Amino acid sequence: MAFTMTVRAGPARLASRLPQLAKSSEAASAIRTFHQSTTKNTFFTPRTVSLVFRSNAKPSNNLLSRLQGAARGYQQNSYGYAPPQVDRQSLIRRLVTGGAIFGGTLIAINVAFNRETREDGGMPTYERSYLHQTFIHTGLGIGIIGLTGYQMIQSGFVYRLMVTNPWMVAIGGLALSFGTMIGTRAIDPDNYVPKYALWTAFNATQAAFIAPLMAMAPPALLARAGLYTVAMMGGISFVGATAKQEKYLYIGGPLLAGAAIVAVSGLAPLVLPVTAVRTLAITENLWLYGGLALFGGFTLYDVQKVLHHARLAERGIIKRDPVNESISLELDFLNIFVRFVQILMMQQNRRK
């Protein structure tokens, strides 16, 4: 058995022996490498062997950097599962924060807008029934739009729409959309077959409008946008349903004026030059965030309008027609959904 004894030398003697120590350390490292490649002993790992002082062959700065690198590698090997744990904690924190923001916003809106309670002792049964039927038709219409858009993507119809003349597609789509919407509203609710047929055709035209956006956006992003849209419309509908009768029907005029402004801002890129970057940015924000607030207001107005029509139908002035009522709520949903998708896509592109 061989024993190795190390005698601590002074700085001057150590400096004079640097060349010899360098050669000996290199030879020792070569011998150690040879033995590591041939040995089968797994008790001493490469991590243990790597902790050998080689300061006599290299300057102290290089020694410090090597030791720091070895320490970082050891920490990464020992705690390799730390980043997923941090991501999981961040995801949970984001979910909790989002839920708290949504709940706080709902309570704040309810307190701010619904301070006055209903004078009739609550929502009557006929209003509740009419509102329930309207929401059912709204959900069915949105489901038809989603399934039709998915089938258009799978069949390649969206690609054929995108490679054709965009102006013809836009003008023709708008004509079909307005035509089917006006025809659906004009048909008597007792004529079920033609009314539901035109209503289905109207939903198909809306699916053709949003299908290109569905083809470009990832499915997870579409799911998030749909969840945000349902949450926003659900909160606003709750406010409109529990507010005082006809409290928000007066905002119809201002909302129409705001809709005109948002529509003009959406057409601004077709008129303004590309060099007007600041103006285009302002119009884009107005289109996205201003439109988001605008159609949130339209949701509040439409819910109150449904309750108003329920009271008129109870008196026999008009007929109950939940199909016509659902069209307005479907348009509100689609406009809010499209803006949420665009906002989330912009945030995703900025992170890249």
WOHU-V82707 format. One record per residue. N is the residue number from 1. RES is the residue in three letters. SS is DSSP state (H for helix, E for strand, L for the rest). PHI is phi in radians with two decimals (* if undefined). Layout:
n->{N,N}
res->{RES,RES}
ss->{SS,SS}
phi->{PHI,PHI}
This chain:
n->{1,2,3,4,5,6,7,8,9,10,11,12,13,14,15,16,17,18,19,20,21,22,23,24,25,26,27,28,29,30,31,32,33,34,35,36,37,38,39,40,41,42,43,44,45,46,47,48,49,50,51,52,53,54,55,56,57,58,59,60,61,62,63,64,65,66,67,68,69,70,71,72,73,74,75,76,77,78,79,80,81,82,83,84,85,86,87,88,89,90,91,92,93,94,95,96,97,98,99,100,101,102,103,104,105,106,107,108,109,110,111,112,113,114,115,116,117,118,119,120,121,122,123,124,125,126,127,128,129,130,131,132,133,134,135,136,137,138,139,140,141,142,143,144,145,146,147,148,149,150,151,152,153,154,155,156,157,158,159,160,161,162,163,164,165,166,167,168,169,170,171,172,173,174,175,176,177,178,179,180,181,182,183,184,185,186,187,188,189,190,191,192,193,194,195,196,197,198,199,200,201,202,203,204,205,206,207,208,209,210,211,212,213,214,215,216,217,218,219,220,221,222,223,224,225,226,227,228,229,230,231,232,233,234,235,236,237,238,239,240,241,242,243,244,245,246,247,248,249,250,251,252,253,254,255,256,257,258,259,260,261,262,263,264,265,266,267,268,269,270,271,272,273,274,275,276,277,278,279,280,281,282,283,284,285,286,287,288,289,290,291,292,293,294,295,296,297,298,299,300,301,302,303,304,305,306,307,308,309,310,311,312,313,314,315,316,317,318,319,320,321,322,323,324,325,326,327,328,329,330,331,332,333,334,335,336,337,338,339,340,341,342,343,344,345,346,347,348,349,350,351,352}
res->{MET,ALA,PHE,THR,MET,THR,VAL,ARG,ALA,GLY,PRO,ALA,ARG,LEU,ALA,SER,ARG,LEU,PRO,GLN,LEU,ALA,LYS,SER,SER,GLU,ALA,ALA,SER,ALA,ILE,ARG,THR,PHE,HIS,GLN,SER,THR,THR,LYS,ASN,THR,PHE,PHE,THR,PRO,ARG,THR,VAL,SER,LEU,VAL,PHE,ARG,SER,ASN,ALA,LYS,PRO,SER,ASN,ASN,LEU,LEU,SER,ARG,LEU,GLN,GLY,ALA,ALA,ARG,GLY,TYR,GLN,GLN,ASN,SER,TYR,GLY,TYR,ALA,PRO,PRO,GLN,VAL,ASP,ARG,GLN,SER,LEU,ILE,ARG,ARG,LEU,VAL,THR,GLY,GLY,ALA,ILE,PHE,GLY,GLY,THR,LEU,ILE,ALA,ILE,ASN,VAL,ALA,PHE,ASN,ARG,GLU,THR,ARG,GLU,ASP,GLY,GLY,MET,PRO,THR,TYR,GLU,ARG,SER,TYR,LEU,HIS,GLN,THR,PHE,ILE,HIS,THR,GLY,LEU,GLY,ILE,GLY,ILE,ILE,GLY,LEU,THR,GLY,TYR,GLN,MET,ILE,GLN,SER,GLY,PHE,VAL,TYR,ARG,LEU,MET,VAL,THR,ASN,PRO,TRP,MET,VAL,ALA,ILE,GLY,GLY,LEU,ALA,LEU,SER,PHE,GLY,THR,MET,ILE,GLY,THR,ARG,ALA,ILE,ASP,PRO,ASP,ASN,TYR,VAL,PRO,LYS,TYR,ALA,LEU,TRP,THR,ALA,PHE,ASN,ALA,THR,GLN,ALA,ALA,PHE,ILE,ALA,PRO,LEU,MET,ALA,MET,ALA,PRO,PRO,ALA,LEU,LEU,ALA,ARG,ALA,GLY,LEU,TYR,THR,VAL,ALA,MET,MET,GLY,GLY,ILE,SER,PHE,VAL,GLY,ALA,THR,ALA,LYS,GLN,GLU,LYS,TYR,LEU,TYR,ILE,GLY,GLY,PRO,LEU,LEU,ALA,GLY,ALA,ALA,ILE,VAL,ALA,VAL,SER,GLY,LEU,ALA,PRO,LEU,VAL,LEU,PRO,VAL,THR,ALA,VAL,ARG,THR,LEU,ALA,ILE,THR,GLU,ASN,LEU,TRP,LEU,TYR,GLY,GLY,LEU,ALA,LEU,PHE,GLY,GLY,PHE,THR,LEU,TYR,ASP,VAL,GLN,LYS,VAL,LEU,HIS,HIS,ALA,ARG,LEU,ALA,GLU,ARG,GLY,ILE,ILE,LYS,ARG,ASP,PRO,VAL,ASN,GLU,SER,ILE,SER,LEU,GLU,LEU,ASP,PHE,LEU,ASN,ILE,PHE,VAL,ARG,PHE,VAL,GLN,ILE,LEU,MET,MET,GLN,GLN,ASN,ARG,ARG,LYS}
ss->{L,L,L,L,L,L,L,L,L,L,H,H,H,H,H,H,L,H,H,H,H,H,H,H,H,H,H,H,H,H,H,H,H,H,H,H,H,H,L,L,L,L,L,L,L,H,H,H,H,L,L,L,L,L,L,L,L,L,L,H,H,H,H,H,H,H,H,H,H,H,H,H,H,H,H,H,H,H,L,L,L,H,H,H,H,H,H,H,H,H,H,H,H,H,H,H,H,H,H,H,H,H,H,H,H,H,H,H,H,H,H,H,H,L,L,L,L,L,L,L,L,L,L,L,H,H,H,H,H,H,H,H,H,H,H,H,H,H,H,H,H,H,H,H,H,H,H,H,H,H,H,H,H,H,H,L,H,H,H,H,H,H,H,L,L,H,H,H,H,H,H,H,H,H,H,H,H,H,H,H,H,H,H,H,H,H,L,L,L,L,L,H,H,H,H,H,H,H,H,H,H,H,H,H,H,H,H,H,H,H,H,H,H,H,H,H,L,L,H,H,H,H,H,H,H,H,H,H,H,H,H,H,H,H,H,H,H,H,H,H,H,H,L,L,L,L,L,L,H,H,H,H,H,H,H,H,H,H,H,H,H,H,H,H,H,H,H,H,H,H,H,L,L,L,L,L,H,H,H,H,H,H,H,H,H,H,H,H,H,H,H,H,H,H,H,H,H,H,H,H,H,H,H,H,H,H,H,H,H,H,H,H,H,H,L,L,L,L,L,L,L,H,H,H,H,H,H,H,H,H,H,H,H,H,H,H,H,H,H,H,H,H,H,H,H,H,H,H,H,H,H,L}
phi->{*,-1.78,-2.01,-2.02,-2.05,-1.92,-1.86,-1.27,-1.75,-1.34,-1.10,-1.16,-1.14,-1.15,-1.17,-1.24,-1.72,-1.02,-1.06,-1.14,-1.13,-1.10,-1.12,-1.13,-1.18,-1.14,-1.11,-1.12,-1.16,-1.15,-1.09,-1.13,-1.11,-1.09,-1.18,-1.17,-1.33,-1.81,-1.30,-1.98,-1.36,-1.82,-1.27,-1.62,-1.42,-1.05,-1.15,-1.25,-1.20,-1.20,-1.49,-2.07,-1.34,-2.13,-1.26,-1.29,-1.69,-2.25,-1.14,-1.19,-1.13,-1.13,-1.07,-1.11,-1.15,-1.15,-1.13,-1.15,-1.12,-1.12,-1.13,-1.13,-1.11,-1.13,-1.16,-1.17,-1.25,-1.39,-2.14,-1.22,-1.70,-1.22,-1.03,-1.05,-1.15,-1.14,-1.13,-1.15,-1.13,-1.14,-1.13,-1.10,-1.11,-1.17,-1.13,-1.13,-1.12,-1.11,-1.13,-1.17,-1.14,-1.13,-1.12,-1.14,-1.14,-1.10,-1.17,-1.14,-1.14,-1.14,-1.24,-1.30,-1.79,-2.00,-1.18,-1.52,-1.46,-1.20,-1.47,-1.64,1.44,2.14,-1.29,-1.18,-1.16,-1.18,-1.19,-1.11,-1.15,-1.16,-1.16,-1.13,-1.10,-1.13,-1.15,-1.11,-1.15,-1.12,-1.11,-1.12,-1.12,-1.16,-1.11,-1.09,-1.11,-1.13,-1.17,-1.15,-1.10,-1.13,-1.16,-1.14,-1.21,-1.20,-1.45,1.49,-1.14,-1.13,-1.11,-1.14,-1.18,-1.30,-1.51,-1.44,-1.16,-1.14,-1.18,-1.13,-1.13,-1.15,-1.17,-1.14,-1.13,-1.13,-1.11,-1.15,-1.13,-1.16,-1.13,-1.18,-1.18,-1.14,-1.13,-1.13,-1.18,-1.38,-1.31,-1.13,-1.11,-1.32,-1.51,-1.16,-1.14,-1.16,-1.19,-1.24,-1.16,-1.19,-1.12,-1.15,-1.13,-1.09,-1.13,-1.16,-1.15,-1.18,-1.13,-1.13,-1.26,-1.67,-1.08,-1.04,-1.18,-1.16,-1.26,-1.50,-1.49,-1.18,-1.07,-1.12,-1.19,-1.10,-1.13,-1.09,-1.10,-1.12,-1.14,-1.11,-1.14,-1.10,-1.13,-1.15,-1.19,-1.12,-1.12,-1.21,-1.14,-1.09,-1.12,-1.16,-1.34,-1.73,-1.37,-1.14,-1.03,1.01,-1.28,-1.97,-1.26,-1.29,-1.48,-1.09,-1.10,-1.02,-1.18,-1.14,-1.12,-1.13,-1.11,-1.13,-1.12,-1.14,-1.12,-1.14,-1.14,-1.23,-1.56,-1.06,-1.07,-1.40,-1.92,-1.32,-1.25,-1.21,-1.24,-1.42,-1.19,-1.14,-1.15,-1.14,-1.14,-1.14,-1.15,-1.17,-1.13,-1.15,-1.15,-1.36,-1.37,-1.14,-1.17,-1.10,-1.19,-1.12,-1.34,-1.13,-1.15,-1.11,-1.09,-1.07,-1.16,-1.20,-1.13,-1.16,-1.20,-1.08,-1.15,-1.13,-1.17,-1.12,-1.19,-1.17,-1.18,-1.16,-1.46,1.48,-1.35,-2.25,-1.60,-1.24,-2.51,-1.17,-1.14,-1.12,-1.18,-1.24,-1.08,-1.11,-1.20,-1.12,-1.12,-1.08,-1.09,-1.13,-1.16,-1.17,-1.09,-1.07,-1.22,-1.12,-1.09,-1.15,-1.15,-1.16,-1.17,-1.12,-1.13,-1.17,-1.20,-1.19,-1.20,-1.26}
